[in-house]
């Protein structure tokens, strides 16, 4: 089995890791992604885990760009109030070309199985992605797993699962206090780097190019003659 990669900063990371591991005993699942969507804001990422790598970039870009064009937004729930609804789609169902290319064609994923639990706080989603599509029998087994996992994911969502955003905000505040020469953008880039984000994920989050991320990072390091983001920790960890 390929090595698993996950979003270490996400509050649901260990749970999503476990969901992926368990799902592999039921079906050839390659990636799991969980989030909460509401009508008036972008999806809140709970976590993702993958055997394919680059799960973080896919989840970030999906939440910020592709969710509004996802066919699941217009689908009618299959379950009653409080029940889990399921949706199955293939890569061919994705009409937005850059969404399909980035999230399906590039990682060679062919099927997306979505399980949804609707609450007052929004739509809690647990999605399974597969390179090898499965039929109804394995779908039912994955639905049973999703039903077991939903309460844990729901608790995280209700208690503010944006733990990563909180962590980044704390790091930014400490950088501002300890490193006054940094510009706002340099602080933003360094805080996310310290939190373990890749340059691509930082670029997506801040709405800038990956090259600009590297430029801001290099400028920040140069101000203090540092060679890595870890050097900033000496003054901000206490």
C-alpha positions in Angstrom: 0.0 0.0 0.0 1.2 3.5 -0.8 2.2 5.8 2.1 -0.6 7.8 3.5 -0.4 11.6 3.5 -2.7 13.9 5.5 -3.3 17.4 6.5 -1.4 17.6 9.8 -2.9 20.9 10.8 -6.5 20.0 10.5 -8.5 19.2 13.7 -10.0 16.0 12.2 -6.7 14.8 10.8 -6.4 11.7 13.0 -10.1 10.8 12.5 -9.9 11.1 8.8 -6.7 9.0 8.8 -8.7 6.3 10.6 -11.6 6.6 8.3 -9.3 6.0 5.3 -7.6 3.1 7.0 -10.9 1.4 7.8 -12.3 2.1 4.4 -9.4 0.3 2.7 -10.7 -2.9 4.4 -14.1 -2.4 2.7 -13.3 -0.9 -0.8 -10.4 0.4 -2.8 -10.6 3.9 -1.4 -7.7 6.2 -2.3 -8.7 9.4 -0.5 -11.1 10.8 2.1 -12.1 14.4 2.5 -14.5 15.8 5.1 -15.9 19.3 5.4 -18.9 21.3 6.5 -20.7 23.5 4.0 -23.3 26.2 4.8 -25.3 28.5 2.5 -23.4 31.8 3.3 -19.7 30.8 3.5 -17.1 28.6 1.9 -16.8 25.1 3.2 -15.0 24.6 6.4 -12.3 21.9 5.9 -12.3 19.3 8.7 -9.5 17.1 7.2 -8.3 15.0 4.3 -6.2 11.9 4.0 -4.8 10.3 0.9 -2.7 7.5 -0.6 -1.9 9.8 -3.5 -0.3 12.9 -2.1 -1.3 16.5 -2.6 -4.6 16.0 -0.7 -4.1 19.4 1.1 -3.9 21.3 -2.2 -7.0 19.5 -3.5 -9.0 20.2 -0.4 -8.0 23.9 -0.2 -8.8 24.5 -3.9 -12.0 22.6 -3.7 -13.2 24.7 -0.7 -12.2 28.0 -2.2 -12.9 27.5 -5.9 -14.7 24.3 -6.9 -17.4 23.7 -4.3 -19.9 26.1 -5.9 -19.7 24.1 -9.1 -19.9 20.6 -7.5 -23.0 18.7 -8.7 -23.7 17.7 -5.1 -24.9 21.2 -4.4 -28.0 20.7 -6.5 -28.8 17.1 -5.4 -31.8 16.3 -3.3 -31.0 14.5 0.0 -31.8 10.8 -0.2 -32.5 10.3 3.5 -35.0 11.9 5.8 -34.4 14.4 8.6 -31.3 13.4 10.6 -30.5 10.6 8.2 -27.4 10.2 6.1 -27.8 10.8 2.4 -25.5 9.4 -0.3 -24.5 10.6 -3.7 -22.3 8.8 -6.3 -20.7 10.5 -9.2 -18.0 9.8 -11.7 -15.3 12.1 -13.1 -17.5 12.4 -16.2 -20.2 14.1 -14.2 -17.9 17.1 -13.5 -18.5 19.7 -16.1 -16.1 22.4 -14.9 -12.9 21.5 -16.7 -10.3 22.9 -14.3 -12.1 21.2 -11.3 -12.1 17.9 -13.1 -8.5 18.2 -14.2 -7.1 19.1 -10.7 -9.3 16.9 -8.5 -9.9 13.9 -10.7 -7.8 13.6 -13.9 -4.5 14.6 -12.4 -4.7 12.1 -9.4 -6.5 9.6 -11.7 -9.6 9.4 -9.6 -12.7 8.1 -11.3 -15.4 8.0 -8.6 -16.6 10.2 -5.8 -18.9 8.8 -3.1 -20.4 11.4 -0.9 -22.2 10.9 2.4 -24.0 13.9 3.9 -25.6 14.6 7.2 -27.7 17.8 7.3 -27.7 19.7 10.6 -28.7 23.2 11.7 -25.0 24.1 11.2 -24.9 23.1 7.6 -24.1 20.0 5.5 -21.5 17.7 7.1 -19.8 15.8 4.2 -17.6 12.7 4.3 -16.3 12.0 0.8 -14.5 8.9 -0.5 -12.5 9.1 -3.8 -11.6 6.0 -5.8 -9.5 5.2 -8.8 -11.4 2.0 -9.2 -15.2 2.5 -9.1 -17.3 0.3 -6.9 -20.9 -0.9 -7.1 -23.9 -0.9 -4.7 -22.7 -3.7 -2.4 -19.5 -1.9 -1.4 -21.3 1.4 -1.4 -23.5 0.1 1.4 -20.5 -0.9 3.4 -18.9 2.5 3.0 -22.2 4.1 4.1 -22.1 2.0 7.3 -18.6 3.3 8.0 -19.7 6.9 7.3 -22.6 6.5 9.8 -20.1 5.4 12.5 -17.7 8.3 11.7 -20.3 11.1 11.4 -20.8 11.7 15.2 -17.1 12.3 15.7 -16.9 14.6 12.7 -20.0 16.4 13.8 -18.6 17.1 17.3 -15.5 18.6 15.8 -17.6 20.8 13.5 -19.7 22.0 16.4 -16.7 22.9 18.6 -15.1 24.9 15.9 -13.0 22.5 13.9 -11.1 25.4 12.3 -8.3 24.7 14.7 -5.8 25.3 12.0 -7.1 28.8 11.3 -6.8 29.5 15.1 -3.3 28.2 15.2 -2.2 30.3 12.2 -3.8 33.4 13.8 -1.9 32.8 17.1 1.4 32.4 15.2 0.7 35.5 13.2 0.1 37.5 16.4 3.2 36.3 18.0 5.3 37.0 15.0 3.9 40.5 15.0 5.0 41.0 18.6 8.4 39.4 18.3 9.4 40.4 14.7 8.3 43.9 14.1 10.2 44.3 10.8 8.0 41.8 9.0 5.4 43.1 6.8 1.8 41.8 7.1 2.2 39.5 4.1 5.5 38.2 5.3 3.9 37.4 8.7 1.0 35.6 6.9 3.4 33.5 4.8 5.7 32.7 7.7 2.9 31.7 10.0 1.5 29.3 7.5 4.9 27.9 6.8 5.5 27.3 10.5 2.1 25.6 10.7 3.3 23.1 8.1 1.6 24.5 5.0 3.1 24.0 1.5 3.8 26.9 -0.7 0.9 25.9 -3.0 -1.6 25.8 -0.1 -0.4 29.2 1.2 -0.8 30.6 -2.3 -4.4 29.3 -2.5 -5.3 30.6 0.9 -3.9 34.1 0.4 -4.9 34.4 -3.2 -1.4 35.0 -4.5 1.0 33.1 -6.7 3.3 30.3 -5.4 6.2 32.3 -6.6 5.1 35.3 -4.5 4.9 33.0 -1.5 8.6 32.0 -2.0 9.5 35.7 -2.5 7.8 36.8 0.8 9.4 33.9 2.6 12.8 34.7 1.3 12.5 38.4 2.3 11.3 37.5 5.8 14.3 35.1 6.3 16.7 37.8 5.0 15.5 40.4 7.5 16.8 38.3 10.3 19.5 36.2 8.5 17.5 33.1 9.0 17.6 30.0 6.8 14.2 28.5 7.7 10.9 29.3 9.2 11.8 27.2 12.2 14.3 29.8 13.3 11.4 32.2 14.1 10.2 29.8 16.9 12.9 30.9 19.4 11.1 34.1 20.1 7.5 33.1 19.7 7.4 29.8 21.7 7.0 30.4 25.4 
